[in-house]
Amino acid sequence: MIRVHRLDGTEFVVNADLIETIEATPDTIITLTTGKKLIVRDAVDEVIAAAVRYKRTIALGPEVPGVAGERKP
């Protein structure tokens, strides 16, 4: 899940697994696999970065300080 902002500045969360396309027109439009379109204030690059961070967290698992076998960056 990633946090994005509506044009009025309110924050909401989007399931990054459902993102099909992201385009700038100049507003950023996120199109989901369901066909729903979301217009957000965040720049395309910000949305992509948030989705990549989310995917990395899922793939690598959370880092828990002080736990044996903790991954190092």
ABEGO torsion letter per residue (X at the ends): XBBBBBAAGBBBBBBAAABABBBBOABBBBBBAAGBBBBBABBAAAAAAAAAAAAAAAAAEBBBBGBBGBBBX
